[in-house]
Amino acid sequence: MKKVVFLMIIILLGALYLNYNDSGLDDVSSNDDMMKAVFISYIDYSSLKGKEVMEQKNIINEMVHNVSYFGFDTVILQVRAFSDAIYDSSYYPMSSVVSYDKDGKAFDILSYFISVCDMNNISLYAWVNPYRISNTNDVSNIDKSASYYKWLNTSLIGVFDNGIYLNPASSDVKDLIVSGVVEIASNYNVKGILFDDYFYPNDMIDLDSYELYKGNLSLEEYRVFNVNDLLKRCYDSIKEVNKDVFFGISPAGNIDDNLSSRYLDIKGILNDKYLDFIIPQLYYGFLNESKPYTKTLEEWSSINVNNIDLYVALSIYKSGMVDSYAGKGVNEWINNSDIIKRQVISSKGVKNYKGFAVFRYQYIFEMFDNDNLVKEVSGLREVINDY
């Protein structure tokens, strides 16, 4: 039923768009180099789990068709959510959503996504969470075939109430993550590789490592170095095997918080230029009291001294919801239903701005009992066709 409602809305929107163009109001200049992306997370493709290979292919076909028909030109696909893989990997165990054919061969979900995207002129970025193994502390869920399983009960893996993570301070962990991105860049025709905002999991995971450290860096400096070191090694290694594959990160939208709580020195990284692009998560409304959208985007643009491509992650999932940390803008997403559309339009003139990525697929292509969300999706499709 959800799919029928969705298709009816798409047909209606298509008719409205044609009428809109015929009205003579289609003089907005098109920017072919502007990215129009949608995030597809492990939640969005969770319906693949337990399905036969042919049924998985049909689901992927439908997802890519939806993306293309809506007007997006890029998919940012989560290929490694929990130190597992939806592709053929020598370093990470297969994700639980992967199915096997009659001969016991694993279906390479990433490879199939790429092939279907290619047929629809859609670019694909491989989205990786570098450190996360699990979002629970149940170690029995760790795949015993994983290359990192041997690190359990050592300082290389941290087990906490909020999950299980690889230790960012470990050279062995860095080697594993670098090998993982090189594997993707070498074997898959992706446009780029993206790291999510999970950099330092917490302030406890590397204390044993720092205790053994004999250098002069403070604990904070040590952590910043570890993040920088990993990103630089990933960038350099990707370029060695395939200089055409881009590398970037999608940090949280608050520049200062990235440094203080995730030890991600955005200004230093942009200054040293070992990223090809950056996608800050500007999940704020225009009326957010501490981080209003327009001002925050301008802040990101102003620190981008080397003119790295700047994309913006947008939070359509907030539509119709209370924005608890927005101060006086707490009800902005309830009182308005065109925020995403206005954010797309208002961003065009910002220096180095090269497009946007909407988080995430499910909120656009599945129906929720949320009138604001329906209107936000309609407004997004209206403006996306003017890009």
C-alpha positions in Angstrom: 0.0 0.0 0.0 2.9 2.3 0.8 4.4 1.8 -2.6 1.0 2.5 -4.3 0.6 5.8 -2.5 4.2 6.7 -3.3 3.8 6.0 -7.0 0.6 8.1 -7.1 2.5 11.0 -5.5 5.4 10.7 -7.9 3.0 10.7 -10.9 1.2 13.7 -9.6 4.5 15.5 -8.9 5.7 14.7 -12.5 2.5 16.3 -13.9 3.0 19.3 -11.7 6.6 19.6 -12.8 5.6 19.5 -16.5 3.0 22.2 -15.9 5.6 24.2 -14.0 8.0 24.1 -17.0 5.3 24.9 -19.5 4.4 28.0 -17.5 7.7 29.8 -18.5 9.1 29.6 -15.0 11.9 27.3 -15.8 14.6 29.9 -16.4 16.5 28.9 -13.3 20.0 28.1 -14.6 21.0 24.4 -14.4 24.3 23.4 -12.8 25.4 20.1 -14.2 28.3 19.8 -11.8 26.0 20.1 -8.7 25.6 16.9 -6.8 22.1 15.8 -6.0 22.6 12.8 -3.6 20.7 10.6 -1.3 22.1 8.5 1.5 21.1 4.8 1.5 21.9 3.4 4.9 21.9 -0.2 6.2 18.5 0.6 7.6 17.2 1.5 4.1 18.3 -1.8 2.6 17.5 -4.0 5.6 14.6 -5.5 3.6 17.3 -7.4 1.7 17.9 -9.6 4.7 16.7 -13.2 4.3 15.6 -12.7 0.6 16.7 -14.9 -2.3 19.3 -13.3 -4.6 16.8 -12.6 -7.4 14.5 -10.9 -4.9 17.4 -8.8 -3.6 18.2 -7.8 -7.1 14.6 -6.7 -7.7 14.6 -4.6 -4.5 17.8 -2.9 -5.5 16.4 -2.3 -9.0 13.4 -0.6 -7.5 15.5 1.5 -5.1 17.8 2.8 -7.9 14.8 3.4 -10.2 13.2 5.5 -7.4 16.4 7.5 -7.0 16.8 8.2 -10.7 13.1 9.0 -11.3 13.1 11.4 -8.4 16.0 13.4 -9.9 18.9 12.4 -7.8 22.2 11.8 -9.6 24.2 10.2 -6.8 23.8 7.5 -4.2 25.9 7.4 -1.0 25.6 3.7 -0.1 26.6 2.4 3.3 28.8 -0.5 2.5 30.4 -1.1 5.9 28.2 -0.2 8.8 29.5 -2.5 11.5 33.0 -3.6 10.4 31.2 -5.9 8.0 30.8 -5.7 4.2 28.1 -5.9 1.6 30.8 -6.7 -0.9 33.5 -9.3 -1.4 36.2 -8.5 1.2 39.4 -10.1 2.4 39.3 -8.1 5.6 35.7 -7.8 6.8 33.1 -10.5 7.3 29.9 -10.5 5.1 27.0 -8.4 6.4 24.0 -10.4 7.6 21.9 -8.9 4.8 24.0 -10.7 2.2 22.4 -13.8 0.6 24.1 -16.8 -1.1 23.2 -18.6 -4.3 22.7 -22.3 -4.8 26.4 -22.9 -5.0 27.0 -21.1 -1.8 28.5 -18.0 -3.4 27.8 -14.7 -1.7 25.8 -12.1 -3.7 27.9 -9.0 -4.0 25.4 -6.2 -3.2 27.8 -3.4 -3.8 28.7 -4.7 -7.2 25.1 -5.0 -8.2 24.2 -1.6 -6.9 27.1 -0.1 -9.0 25.9 -1.9 -12.2 22.3 -0.7 -11.8 23.4 2.8 -10.9 25.6 2.8 -14.0 22.7 1.9 -16.2 20.7 4.8 -14.7 23.6 7.4 -14.9 23.8 7.5 -11.1 27.2 7.9 -9.4 27.9 5.8 -6.3 30.0 6.7 -3.3 30.9 3.9 -0.8 30.1 5.0 2.7 32.1 3.5 5.5 32.0 3.6 9.3 35.6 3.1 10.1 35.6 2.1 13.8 32.2 0.7 14.8 31.8 -3.1 15.2 28.4 -3.1 17.0 25.9 -0.7 18.6 25.5 -3.1 21.5 28.0 -4.5 23.9 27.2 -8.2 23.1 30.5 -9.6 22.0 28.9 -12.9 21.0 27.6 -11.1 17.9 31.1 -10.5 16.6 31.8 -12.7 13.6 34.5 -15.2 14.5 35.7 -15.1 10.9 36.5 -11.4 11.1 40.2 -10.5 10.8 39.9 -8.4 13.9 38.2 -11.2 16.1 41.6 -12.1 17.5 41.8 -8.6 19.0 38.8 -9.2 21.3 39.8 -8.9 25.0 42.8 -6.7 24.0 43.2 -2.9 23.9 42.6 -2.9 20.2 38.8 -3.4 20.7 36.8 -1.4 23.2 33.5 -2.8 24.6 31.2 -0.2 26.1 27.6 0.2 27.1 26.9 2.0 23.8 28.7 -0.5 21.6 31.9 -2.2 20.5 34.6 -0.2 18.6 38.1 -0.5 17.1 40.7 1.6 18.9 41.7 4.6 16.8 45.1 4.8 18.4 46.2 1.3 17.3 48.5 1.1 14.3 47.0 -2.4 13.5 43.6 -0.9 13.4 44.7 1.9 11.1 46.4 -0.7 8.8 43.1 -2.7 8.7 41.0 0.4 7.8 43.5 1.6 5.2 43.5 -1.9 3.6 39.7 -1.9 3.6 39.5 1.4 1.6 42.2 0.3 -0.8 40.3 -2.9 -1.4 37.2 -0.9 -2.4 39.2 1.6 -4.6 41.0 -1.2 -6.3 38.1 -3.6 -7.0 35.0 -1.4 -7.4 34.0 1.3 -9.8 32.9 3.8 -7.1 33.2 7.5 -7.6 34.4 8.0 -4.0 34.7 6.7 -0.5 33.1 8.5 2.4 33.8 8.2 6.2 31.0 9.0 8.5 31.2 11.2 11.6 32.1 8.4 14.0 35.7 9.2 14.7 36.7 8.9 18.3 34.1 6.6 20.0 34.6 8.0 23.5 37.3 9.2 25.9 38.2 5.8 27.3 39.0 3.6 24.3 42.7 4.6 23.9 43.8 5.3 27.5 45.9 2.1 27.6 47.5 3.1 24.3 48.3 6.6 25.5 49.8 5.1 28.7 52.3 3.2 26.5 52.9 6.3 24.3 56.3 7.8 24.9 56.0 11.1 22.9 55.4 14.7 23.9 51.8 15.1 22.7 49.0 15.8 25.2 46.1 13.3 25.3 44.0 15.6 23.1 46.8 16.2 20.7 47.5 12.4 20.6 43.9 11.8 19.6 43.8 14.5 16.9 47.0 13.0 15.5 45.5 9.6 15.3 42.5 10.8 13.4 44.6 12.9 11.0 47.1 10.1 10.5 44.3 7.7 9.5 42.7 10.2 7.1 46.0 11.1 5.5 47.0 7.4 5.1 43.6 6.6 3.5 43.8 9.5 1.1 47.3 8.7 0.0 46.7 5.0 -0.3 43.5 5.4 -2.3 45.3 7.8 -4.7 48.1 5.2 -5.2 45.8 2.5 -6.4 43.2 4.7 -8.2 43.7 8.5 -8.4 40.2 8.9 -9.9 38.5 7.7 -6.7 37.6 10.6 -4.4 38.0 10.5 -0.6 36.0 12.6 1.8 34.3 12.7 5.2 30.9 13.6 6.6 31.5 15.3 9.9 28.9 16.6 12.4 27.8 20.2 11.6 29.3 21.9 14.6 32.9 22.7 13.8 34.0 23.2 17.4 32.3 20.0 18.7 34.1 18.0 16.1 37.4 18.9 17.6 36.4 18.8 21.3 34.4 15.6 21.3 35.5 13.7 18.2 39.1 15.0 17.9 38.5 15.8 14.3 40.5 19.0 13.5 38.4 20.2 10.5 40.4 23.4 10.0 43.7 21.6 10.0 42.5 18.8 7.7 41.1 21.3 5.2 44.3 23.4 5.4 46.5 20.3 4.8 44.2 19.2 1.9 44.1 15.5 2.1 40.4 15.3 1.3 38.8 15.7 -2.1 35.4 16.7 -0.7 33.6 17.3 2.6 29.9 16.8 3.5 29.2 18.4 6.8 25.9 17.3 8.4 24.1 20.6 8.6 21.0 19.1 10.3 19.8 22.5 11.4 16.8 24.7 10.6 17.1 28.3 9.6 15.8 29.3 13.1 18.1 27.0 15.1 19.3 29.4 17.9 22.9 28.3 18.2 23.6 26.9 14.7 21.2 28.5 12.2 21.6 26.9 8.8 22.7 29.8 6.7 25.3 31.1 9.1 26.6 27.6 9.7 27.0 26.9 6.0 28.9 30.1 5.6 31.2 29.1 8.5 32.1 25.9 6.7 32.7 27.8 3.5 35.0 30.3 5.2 37.3 27.6 6.7 37.6 25.8 3.3 40.8 27.7 2.4 41.8 25.2 -0.3 38.5 25.3 -2.1 37.7 21.6 -1.6 34.3 20.6 -2.9 31.7 21.3 -0.3 28.5 19.3 -0.2 25.8 19.6 2.4 24.0 16.8 4.2 20.4 17.8 4.8 18.0 16.4 7.4 14.6 15.7 5.8 14.0 13.1 8.6 13.4 16.0 11.0 10.2 17.1 9.1 7.2 17.4 11.4 9.4 16.8 14.5 10.4 18.8 17.5 14.0 19.9 17.2 15.0 19.5 20.8 18.4 21.3 20.7 17.3 24.2 18.5 16.4 26.6 21.3 13.8 29.1 20.0 13.7 27.1 16.8 12.4 24.0 18.5 9.1 23.9 16.5 10.5 25.1 13.2 10.2 21.7 11.5 6.6 21.5 12.8 5.5 25.0 11.7 7.2 24.8 8.3 7.1 22.2 5.5 9.5 23.7 2.9 12.7 23.9 4.9 14.7 21.5 2.7 13.6 23.2 -0.5 14.7 26.6 0.9 18.0 25.2 2.1 18.7 23.8 -1.4 17.8 27.1 -3.1 19.6 29.4 -0.6 22.9 27.4 -0.7 23.7 27.9 -4.4 25.6 31.1 -4.0 27.9 29.9 -1.3 31.6 29.6 -2.3 32.7 26.1 -3.1 29.2 24.7 -2.6 28.8 21.8 -5.0 25.5 20.3 -4.1 23.7 18.3 -1.3 23.0 14.9 0.1 19.6 14.1 1.7 19.5 11.9 4.8 18.0 9.4 4.0 16.3 7.2 1.4 13.5 5.8 3.6 12.2 9.2 4.5 11.7 10.1 0.8 10.5 6.9 -0.7 8.3 5.3 2.1 5.2 6.9 3.4 4.9 8.0 7.0 1.9 9.5 8.8 3.6 12.9 8.6 2.0 15.6 6.5 5.1 17.8 6.9 7.3 15.1 5.5 5.1 14.6 2.5 5.2 18.3 1.7 9.0 18.5 2.2 9.4 15.6 -0.2 7.2 17.3 -2.7 9.1 20.6 -2.4 12.5 18.8 -2.7 11.4 17.1 -6.0 10.1 20.4 -7.3 13.4 22.2 -6.7 15.7 19.2 -7.6 14.6 19.3 -11.2 15.8 22.9 -11.5 19.3 22.0 -10.5 
